[in-house]
Amino acid sequence: MKINKEIIIILATLIAIFLLFELTNIDMFVQRFFYDDSSHKWLLSHEKGSWLDIVFYTGIKKSIIIFAVIILFLYLYSFKKSAKNLREYRSGLLIVWLSVLIVPSIIGILKATTNVPCPCDSIYFGGNYPYIRVFDSMPQEIIKKFKCYPAGHASGGFALMSLYFLFKSKRNKIISITIALAIGWSMGIYKMLIGHHYLSHTIITMLLAWLLIIIIEKIVNKYCKL
């Protein structure tokens, strides 16, 4: 598979944004708007079973999983002779299903290896650890392993940007990717408001998700034409 211009542009943008946040204090500047120094609390608190938890955390995660199962069913069903209307959407269905499966998995692997603390871990926001970015050295005395970068929760929402390749009309493509971005950012902003992520975590996840989706689309359309 040849690396086309689109992949190069997205990769270059991803690297540029990554370096911007690594070399500046934008994350800290933005995060301070979500933390009350006087009460030592975040704007929102994450409580299991609350309506915020259901809408922006557990509920939406379960909804995406159910959606992925439905997409897989439709893809498999498209091979039946009676499912003629689904055949033209077969490649798109496969792209969406693979994206919802692969994007969160890759983000999860990165989270497990970057060892970056969350905002709530930082001494600036009531935590016990220093503010550490990806390129910063972790003090030897800190044994705890952190899994905060990039934003894993929002990755499921941003994986839905793959719906762009499912629909045929430009209008539906725009609607689908707009909804996907709204879902991804609602999940990402929620995690920022409860102190679990910095702004860069969500932006990097969004860009990385789109890069992975583009790669998946190229592979499917080249090797999986059915």
N, C-alpha and C positions, 0 to 999 in steps of 0.2 A: 504494500500500500504506500503510495507516494504521499509525502507530507505536503498538503496543499496550502495555499495562501491563507485560508481561513484559520487553519490550525495554528499556523505561525503567528498570526495576529493575536489570537486568543492567548497563546502561550506567552507572547511578549507582554501583553497586557497583564497577565497573571504575575509574571516576574516583576514588572514595574510596580504594581500595586503592593506586592509582597515587600519589596525593598523600601517603598515609601513608608509603610507602617513600621518596618524594622529599624529605619534610620530616623524616625521622628517619634514624638510623644502624642500623636493624634489619638491613639486608643485611650490613653489616660485622660486627655482633655475631654473626650466625648463621654467616657464612663462616669466622670464626676457629676454629670447632669442626672444620673440615675441613682445617686447615693446621697443620703441625707447625713451630713457630718454630725449634726446635733443629736439626732436620734440613733445614729449608727445603724440605719436600716436602708434597705433598697426600696425603690418605689413600689415594687410588688414582692410578695412573699410566695414561695412555691409550697402549696399545701395539697397533699394528695387527696383527691376526691372533690376538691373545690371546683367551681365552674370554670375557673381559669385553667386549672389542670386538665379538665376534660376537653375544653375547647382548644387550648394551645399546646397541650403536651400528650397525655395518654390517649385522649380521644382522637386527635389528628393522626397520631402514629398508627393507631389501630385502623383508622379509615384508609390510610395509604396502603397498609398491608392487605386489607380487603380489596382495595382497588387493584392492586397488583395481581391478586388471585383471579379477579374478574377478567383482567387483561389477558392473563395466561389462558384462561378458559376460552375466551373469544379467539385467541390465536390458534389454539388446538382445534376448535370448532370450525374454523375457516377452511380446514382441509376436507370437511364433509361436502359431498356433492350438492347437498341442499342449501349450503351456505354460500351461494354465488355472490351475494352482495358484500360479503366480508373479504373476498379474495383480494380486492384491490387495496385493502387496508392491512393485509397480512404482514408486510415488511414493517409498517408503522407500528403495529401491535407488538412485534418482536423487539423493535427498538425501544419502545416504552417499557416493556417488561424487563429487558436487560438493563436498562438505565436505572429503574427503581431497585433492581437487585445489586448492580455493580457500584453505582455512585455511593450509596451509604456504606458499602463494604470497604471501598478504597478510602473513604474519609475516616472510617473506623480504624483502619490500619495505621493511617497517619496520626490519628489521635493517640494511638498506643505507643508511638515511637518518638513524637516531638517533645514530650515531657515538659509541656508549658502549663503553668498554673492558671487557674481561672481568676477573674477579678475578685471574687469573694475570698480567695486564698491570700490576696495581697494585703500587706500591712497598711496600705493606704486606704483600704476599705474594710478594716476590722479583722483581717486575717492574720496569719502568723508567718507569712513567707514574703520574700522580696518580689518586686515586679520583674518578671523574667520573660524575655522574648525568645524566639526560636534560635537566634544566633548567640544569645547570651549564655555564659557558662553557669551551670548550676553549682552552687556552693557544695563542697564535699560533705558538709555536715547534714545536708538535707537528703534523707533516705527516701522519703515519700516519692512515689511516681505519680505524675499528673497526666490527666487525659482530657485536655481542654481545647486543643488546637489541631485542626480547624473545628468548625461547628458541626458536630455530628447530628444533632437533632434536626437542624434546618436542611440537612442534606437530602432527606426524604422528600421535602417539599420542592427543593430545587431540581430534584430528579424528574419531577413532573414537567419540566421544561421540554422534555422529550416529546410531549404531546404535539409540539410544533410539527414534528415529522409524521404524525398520524393523520392529520387533516389535510385536505386538498386545496381548499380555497384560502386565499390570502387573509380574508376576514377571520375565518375560523382559526387560522394559525396565530394571528395576532391576539385573538381572544384567549386562546389556550395558553400561550406563553405569558400573557398578562396575569391570568388567574394563577398560574404556577409560581410566578414571581411574588404575587400577593401572599400566597400560602407560605412560600419559603421565608419571606421577610417577616411575616407575622410570627412564625416559629422562632426566627432568629432574634427579632426585637424582644419577644417575650423572655428569651434566655438572657438578653442583655439587661432587661429590667429587673431580673431576679439575681443578677450578679454572676451568671454562669459563663458569659462570653463577652469579649470585647468586639467592637465594630469590625475589626480586621478579620476576626474568625469567621463571621458571616459572609463578608465580601469575598474572601478567599474561597470559601465553600461554594458560593454561587459561581464564580469564575471557573473553578476546578470542575464543578458539576457540568457546566456547559461544554468545557473542553472534552470531558469524558463522553458526553452525549454525542458530540460531533464525531469523535473517533468511532463510537459504536455505530453511528449512522453510516459512516463510510464503510466499515467492515460488513455490516449487514447488507447494504446495497451492492457490494462487490462480490461477496462470497455466499450470501444466503438468499439469492433471488429464487423464489419458489412460485 
